[in-house]
Amino acid sequence: MAEKRPGNSQGLNPRALRAKRARDVEKASEQYRIDRRSENQATGKQNSETDLHHTKSGTIRRTSIAYNRATHDRNEVKNT
């Protein structure tokens, strides 16, 4: 098993970690992600017990973190 390093909880080798971070930055820079971050910040104060869930209809509702993280199980993931 790979040694765990700060900022590398998956134990990736340095080359794989650089590639993953580049992919993460690229994904976070997509316009729809930027728009959602902006919308979430305008919606109000976040808290550590709930998430803001973007519905298919375009509305936002506050949900439990577990519910919001299970979007793959409900086929709600936007594939770009």
MOTAGI-V170891 format. One line per field, one symbol per residue. phi: phi as a letter, one per 40 degrees, with the letter a starting at -180 (. if undefined). A space follows every 10 residues. Layout:
BEGIN
phi: ???
END
This chain:
BEGIN
phi: .cccbdgacc gccdcccccc cccccccccc dccccccccc ccciccbcbb bcbccccgcb bcbccccccc cccbfbcccb
END
